[in-house]
Amino acid sequence: MFKRLIEDIDSIRQRDPAARSRFEVFLTYPGLHAVRWHRMANWFWRNRFYLLGRWTSHWGRWLTGIEIHPGAKIGRRLFIDHGMGVVIGETAEVGDDVTLYHGVTLGGTSPAENSDAQRNQKRHPTLQNGVIVGSGAQILGPITVGADARVGANAVVTKDVPPGCTAIGIPARLIACKDPEAQKTFVAYGTPGDIADPTQRALDTMRAQLNALATRVEELEGELSKRDAAARDAAERERRTQDA
Ligand SMILES: CC(C)(COP(=O)(O)OP(=O)(O)OC[C@H]1O[C@@H](n2cnc3c(N)ncnc32)[C@H](O)[C@@H]1OP(=O)(O)O)[C@@H](O)C(=O)NCCC(=O)NCCS
C-alpha cells in the first residue's frame, strides 16, 4: 500500500510542473486523496458492502470535491489535477497513467431506470491507458477513448476516440491522430511545449530588438572611430604641411 502511494505521488510529480516535493503532493493534492478514498470505497463495493462503499465515497467527495462512484474501475497512477468538480460514474473504467483536469465528467447516457438490469449495464465511458482529458470535458456514454488519446478542455465527447487522437469541441471532432507510441510521452495539459507562451514570445521579440539595437550601436561606434581616425590623420597632415 505504501509502495502504491509513493508510486502515485511520484507519478504526480512527473506530471505536474507545479509539484515541488513528495510531501507537498501528499499533503495538498486532492486528486491523490480522492483516489485513496476511492480504493477504500471500491474495496467495500467489491465485497458487497454497498452502503459502506457509497458512504466512504461520499466522504471522499465531501473532502476533495471529486466524486468517484465506488463501483468505478480505476487503474494505477490516475492523476486528477486540481480535481474540483470531477465526476466518475459507476460503470466507468479508467486505465493506467490517465490524467484528468478539474470539471471532467465520465458520465452515463442511457436513462437509468430503477431496475437491476439497467443498473448493471455499462453506461459510462472507458478511458484506456495514458489518456489526457482537459478541464471541463464531458465524456458521455459507454464509449471508448483509446490509449494515449487527448480530449480538449470543455469538449463534449459522445463517440469513440481512436488511440492517439485528439478530440475537441462540442460535439467533439478529431483534429489530429498520431501514432499512439509517439503520444506516450506525457505532456502537461496535453499541449506540446513548442506552443509559444505569449509572455515568452514578447520577451523573445524584445531580445531580438535589443540584439538589433546593440549591433547598430556597434556599427555606429565603428563608423565614428573611423571618422575620428581620419580627422586625426588629416589634422596631422595639416600640421606637417604647416611645419614644412
Ligand atoms: C486539445 C489539446 C490537447 C490540443 O492541443 P494541441 O495538440 O497542442 O493543439 P493546438 O493547440 O495546436 O490546437 C489545434 C487547434 O485546435 C484548437 N483547440 C485547441 N484546444 C481546443 C479546445 N479545448 N477547444 C476548442 N478548440 C481547441 C486550436 O485553437 C487550434 O485551432 P486552429 O487550428 O483553428 O488554430 C489542448 O488544446 C487542450 O485543450 N488541452 C487541455 C488543457 C487543459 O485542460 N488545461 C487545464 C490545466 S489547469
The ligand as an SDF file (V2000), in Angstrom:
LIG
                    3D

 48 50  0  0  0  0  0  0  0  0999 V2000
   -6.9310   19.7300  -27.0960 C   0  0  0  0  0  0  0  0  0  0  0  0
   -5.4820   19.9920  -26.7690 C   0  0  0  0  0  0  0  0  0  0  0  0
   -4.8580   18.7940  -26.0850 C   0  0  0  0  0  0  0  0  0  0  0  0
   -4.8290   20.2540  -28.1480 C   0  0  0  0  0  0  0  0  0  0  0  0
   -3.5130   20.6100  -28.0120 O   0  0  0  0  0  0  0  0  0  0  0  0
   -2.6130   20.7330  -29.3500 P   0  0  0  0  0  0  0  0  0  0  0  0
   -2.4820   19.3950  -29.9800 O   0  0  0  0  0  0  0  0  0  0  0  0
   -1.3810   21.4360  -28.9650 O   0  0  0  0  0  0  0  0  0  0  0  0
   -3.4920   21.5670  -30.3600 O   0  0  0  0  0  0  0  0  0  0  0  0
   -3.3080   23.0940  -30.8000 P   0  0  0  0  0  0  0  0  0  0  0  0
   -3.1510   23.9780  -29.6150 O   0  0  0  0  0  0  0  0  0  0  0  0
   -2.2630   23.1410  -31.8720 O   0  0  0  0  0  0  0  0  0  0  0  0
   -4.7200   23.4390  -31.4150 O   0  0  0  0  0  0  0  0  0  0  0  0
   -5.1590   22.9600  -32.6600 C   0  0  0  0  0  0  0  0  0  0  0  0
   -6.4740   23.6570  -32.9700 C   0  0  0  0  0  0  0  0  0  0  0  0
   -7.4810   23.2490  -32.0480 O   0  0  0  0  0  0  0  0  0  0  0  0
   -7.9950   24.3950  -31.3510 C   0  0  0  0  0  0  0  0  0  0  0  0
   -8.1980   23.9860  -29.9510 N   0  0  0  0  0  0  0  0  0  0  0  0
   -7.2520   23.5310  -29.0850 C   0  0  0  0  0  0  0  0  0  0  0  0
   -7.8270   23.2020  -27.9310 N   0  0  0  0  0  0  0  0  0  0  0  0
   -9.1420   23.4420  -28.0590 C   0  0  0  0  0  0  0  0  0  0  0  0
  -10.2430   23.2770  -27.1880 C   0  0  0  0  0  0  0  0  0  0  0  0
  -10.0950   22.8050  -25.9770 N   0  0  0  0  0  0  0  0  0  0  0  0
  -11.4770   23.6120  -27.6480 N   0  0  0  0  0  0  0  0  0  0  0  0
  -11.6240   24.1040  -28.9080 C   0  0  0  0  0  0  0  0  0  0  0  0
  -10.6170   24.2780  -29.7790 N   0  0  0  0  0  0  0  0  0  0  0  0
   -9.3810   23.9450  -29.3570 C   0  0  0  0  0  0  0  0  0  0  0  0
   -6.9160   25.4640  -31.5040 C   0  0  0  0  0  0  0  0  0  0  0  0
   -7.4590   26.7580  -31.3970 O   0  0  0  0  0  0  0  0  0  0  0  0
   -6.3930   25.1700  -32.8740 C   0  0  0  0  0  0  0  0  0  0  0  0
   -7.3000   25.6750  -33.8240 O   0  0  0  0  0  0  0  0  0  0  0  0
   -6.7650   26.2850  -35.2200 P   0  0  0  0  0  0  0  0  0  0  0  0
   -6.0540   25.1410  -35.9160 O   0  0  0  0  0  0  0  0  0  0  0  0
   -8.0110   26.7100  -35.9110 O   0  0  0  0  0  0  0  0  0  0  0  0
   -5.8390   27.3950  -34.8620 O   0  0  0  0  0  0  0  0  0  0  0  0
   -5.2890   21.2320  -25.8540 C   0  0  0  0  0  0  0  0  0  0  0  0
   -5.5620   22.4260  -26.5510 O   0  0  0  0  0  0  0  0  0  0  0  0
   -6.1750   21.1920  -24.6060 C   0  0  0  0  0  0  0  0  0  0  0  0
   -7.3470   21.5760  -24.6180 O   0  0  0  0  0  0  0  0  0  0  0  0
   -5.5690   20.7290  -23.5060 N   0  0  0  0  0  0  0  0  0  0  0  0
   -6.1860   20.7060  -22.1840 C   0  0  0  0  0  0  0  0  0  0  0  0
   -5.6640   21.8640  -21.3860 C   0  0  0  0  0  0  0  0  0  0  0  0
   -6.3090   21.9720  -20.0430 C   0  0  0  0  0  0  0  0  0  0  0  0
   -7.3350   21.4190  -19.7300 O   0  0  0  0  0  0  0  0  0  0  0  0
   -5.6540   22.7090  -19.1970 N   0  0  0  0  0  0  0  0  0  0  0  0
   -6.1040   22.8930  -17.8510 C   0  0  0  0  0  0  0  0  0  0  0  0
   -4.9210   22.8610  -16.9810 C   0  0  0  0  0  0  0  0  0  0  0  0
   -5.2790   23.5050  -15.4120 S   0  0  0  0  0  0  0  0  0  0  0  0
  1  2  1  0
  2  3  1  0
  2  4  1  0
  2 36  1  0
  4  5  1  0
  5  6  1  0
  6  7  2  0
  6  8  1  0
  6  9  1  0
  9 10  1  0
 10 11  2  0
 10 12  1  0
 10 13  1  0
 13 14  1  0
 14 15  1  0
 15 16  1  0
 15 30  1  0
 16 17  1  0
 17 18  1  0
 17 28  1  0
 18 19  1  0
 18 27  1  0
 19 20  2  0
 20 21  1  0
 21 22  1  0
 21 27  2  0
 22 23  1  0
 22 24  2  0
 24 25  1  0
 25 26  2  0
 26 27  1  0
 28 29  1  0
 28 30  1  0
 30 31  1  0
 31 32  1  0
 32 33  2  0
 32 34  1  0
 32 35  1  0
 36 37  1  0
 36 38  1  0
 38 39  2  0
 38 40  1  0
 40 41  1  0
 41 42  1  0
 42 43  1  0
 43 44  2  0
 43 45  1  0
 45 46  1  0
 46 47  1  0
 47 48  1  0
M  END
$$$$
